[in-house]
Amino acid sequence: MPILLIAIILGIVEGVTEFLPVSSTGHLILATELLGFDAEKWAAFNVIIQLGAILAIVVLYWRTFWAVLEGMIKGNAVSWRFVRNILIGFVPSAILGFVLINKIEALLGNAKVVAIAFILGGIAILVIEKMVKRHDVVGVAEMPAGGHPDVALNLADEAMYEAKRARGPLGAA
């Protein structure tokens, strides 16, 4: 298969899955495997293509990022809560990623492990959504950092809900 066609297919997979509540990286790994591409040969491409996705997030949410930065400089409590909540979601993952990087890379190299993780993750999401009581949250800054026994379970779910709500029904800003 021509290299340009492979790049187009993987680009479509990345573009379709990036703004869905699924792992775009996992889908790139599975697409590479399912289409019979040499995963080692395409590993760098699968990382580099995500720079476009990151740029899209920055372009889509630049006003939010700018408002939070301005608010932090002015001492705005909402901006500081926004940053606190982002850090609560990010720091544990970053620490685990740093500590377990070799294991994670070995597991992500195995498409069967990725497929099983998708299935187990999907089941976990369905179970958690049934267990967790919904809270009316306007945005990331309004999410509680504590006080609710189910905060650990619903923090990521609420952030995903907010991101979808902010983009509108068709993903537009």
C-alpha positions as CSV (number, residue, x, y, z in Angstrom):
1,M,0.0,0.0,0.0
2,P,1.4,3.4,-0.9
3,I,2.8,5.4,2.1
4,L,0.6,8.4,1.4
5,L,-2.5,6.2,1.6
6,I,-1.3,4.7,4.9
7,A,-0.7,8.3,6.2
8,I,-4.2,9.4,5.1
9,I,-5.9,6.4,6.8
10,L,-4.0,6.9,10.0
11,G,-4.8,10.6,9.9
12,I,-8.5,9.9,9.5
13,V,-8.4,7.5,12.5
14,E,-6.6,10.2,14.6
15,G,-9.0,12.9,13.5
16,V,-12.2,11.0,14.1
17,T,-11.1,9.6,17.5
18,E,-9.4,12.7,19.0
19,F,-12.5,14.5,20.0
20,L,-14.4,11.4,21.1
21,P,-14.1,10.1,24.7
22,V,-11.9,7.2,23.4
23,S,-8.2,6.8,23.1
24,S,-7.0,8.1,19.8
25,T,-3.5,6.6,20.4
26,G,-5.1,3.2,21.1
27,H,-7.1,3.4,17.9
28,L,-4.0,4.3,15.9
29,I,-2.3,1.2,17.4
30,L,-5.2,-1.0,16.5
31,A,-5.6,0.5,13.0
32,T,-1.9,-0.1,12.4
33,E,-2.3,-3.7,13.5
34,L,-5.6,-4.4,11.7
35,L,-4.4,-3.0,8.4
36,G,-1.2,-5.0,8.6
37,F,1.2,-2.1,8.7
38,D,4.6,-2.4,10.4
39,A,3.9,-1.0,13.8
40,E,7.5,-0.2,14.5
41,K,7.8,1.7,11.2
42,W,4.7,3.8,12.0
43,A,5.3,4.4,15.8
44,A,7.0,7.8,15.2
45,F,4.2,8.9,12.8
46,N,1.6,7.9,15.4
47,V,3.2,10.2,18.0
48,I,3.9,13.1,15.6
49,I,0.4,13.1,14.2
50,Q,-0.9,13.9,17.7
51,L,0.9,17.3,17.6
52,G,-1.9,18.3,15.2
53,A,-4.5,17.2,17.6
54,I,-2.8,19.1,20.4
55,L,-2.6,22.2,18.2
56,A,-6.4,21.8,17.4
57,I,-7.1,21.8,21.2
58,V,-5.0,24.9,21.7
59,V,-6.8,26.7,18.8
60,L,-10.2,25.6,19.9
61,Y,-9.7,26.6,23.6
62,W,-7.2,29.5,23.3
63,R,-9.8,31.9,24.8
64,T,-10.3,29.7,27.8
65,F,-6.5,29.3,28.3
66,W,-6.0,33.0,28.0
67,A,-8.8,33.8,30.4
68,V,-7.5,31.4,32.9
69,L,-4.0,32.9,32.6
70,E,-5.3,36.4,33.0
71,G,-7.4,35.3,35.9
72,M,-4.5,33.7,37.7
73,I,-2.5,36.9,37.3
74,K,-5.4,38.9,38.8
75,G,-5.9,36.4,41.6
76,N,-9.3,35.2,40.4
77,A,-10.5,32.3,42.5
78,V,-12.3,30.6,39.6
79,S,-9.1,30.5,37.5
80,W,-7.1,29.1,40.3
81,R,-9.8,26.4,40.9
82,F,-9.7,25.6,37.2
83,V,-6.0,25.0,37.3
84,R,-6.3,23.1,40.6
85,N,-8.8,20.7,39.0
86,I,-6.8,20.2,35.9
87,L,-3.8,19.4,38.1
88,I,-5.8,16.9,40.2
89,G,-6.6,15.1,37.0
90,F,-3.2,15.4,35.4
91,V,-0.6,14.9,38.2
92,P,-1.5,11.3,39.3
93,S,-1.4,10.2,35.6
94,A,1.9,12.0,35.0
95,I,3.5,10.4,38.1
96,L,2.3,6.9,37.1
97,G,3.4,7.4,33.5
98,F,6.9,8.5,34.7
99,V,7.3,5.6,37.1
100,L,5.8,2.9,34.7
101,I,7.0,4.2,31.3
102,N,8.8,1.0,30.3
103,K,5.8,-1.2,31.2
104,I,3.4,1.1,29.5
105,E,5.4,1.2,26.3
106,A,5.7,-2.6,26.3
107,L,1.9,-3.0,26.8
108,L,1.0,-0.3,24.2
109,G,3.1,-2.2,21.7
110,N,0.7,-5.1,21.9
111,A,-2.6,-4.6,20.0
112,K,-4.3,-7.4,21.9
113,V,-3.6,-5.6,25.2
114,V,-5.0,-2.4,23.8
115,A,-8.1,-4.1,22.6
116,I,-8.7,-5.8,26.0
117,A,-8.1,-2.4,27.7
118,F,-10.7,-0.8,25.5
119,I,-13.2,-3.5,26.4
120,L,-12.5,-3.3,30.1
121,G,-12.4,0.5,30.1
122,G,-15.8,0.6,28.3
123,I,-17.3,-1.7,30.9
124,A,-15.8,0.4,33.7
125,I,-17.3,3.6,32.2
126,L,-20.7,2.0,31.9
127,V,-20.6,0.7,35.5
128,I,-19.3,4.0,36.9
129,E,-21.9,6.0,35.1
130,K,-24.6,3.9,36.7
131,M,-23.0,4.2,40.2
132,V,-22.2,7.9,40.3
133,K,-24.8,10.5,41.1
134,R,-24.8,13.3,38.5
135,H,-23.9,16.8,39.8
136,D,-24.8,20.1,38.0
137,V,-21.4,21.4,37.0
138,V,-21.1,24.5,34.8
139,G,-17.4,24.1,34.1
140,V,-14.1,22.7,35.3
141,A,-13.6,25.4,37.9
142,E,-16.9,24.5,39.6
143,M,-16.0,20.8,40.1
144,P,-15.5,20.0,43.8
145,A,-12.0,18.9,44.8
146,G,-13.4,17.1,47.8
147,G,-16.4,16.6,50.0
148,H,-18.2,14.1,47.8
149,P,-17.4,10.4,48.2
150,D,-17.7,9.9,44.5
151,V,-15.5,12.8,43.3
152,A,-12.6,10.5,42.4
153,L,-15.0,8.6,40.1
154,N,-16.8,11.5,38.5
155,L,-14.1,14.1,38.1
156,A,-13.0,12.8,34.7
157,D,-16.5,12.1,33.7
158,E,-17.6,15.7,34.5
159,A,-14.6,17.1,32.6
160,M,-15.5,15.1,29.5
161,Y,-19.2,16.1,29.8
162,E,-18.1,19.8,30.1
163,A,-15.8,19.5,27.1
164,K,-18.6,18.0,25.0
165,R,-21.1,20.6,26.1
166,A,-18.8,23.4,25.3
167,R,-18.2,22.1,21.8
168,G,-21.9,21.9,21.1
169,P,-23.8,19.1,19.3
170,L,-21.5,18.9,16.3
171,G,-18.2,19.6,18.1
172,A,-18.1,23.2,17.1
173,A,-16.8,25.9,19.4
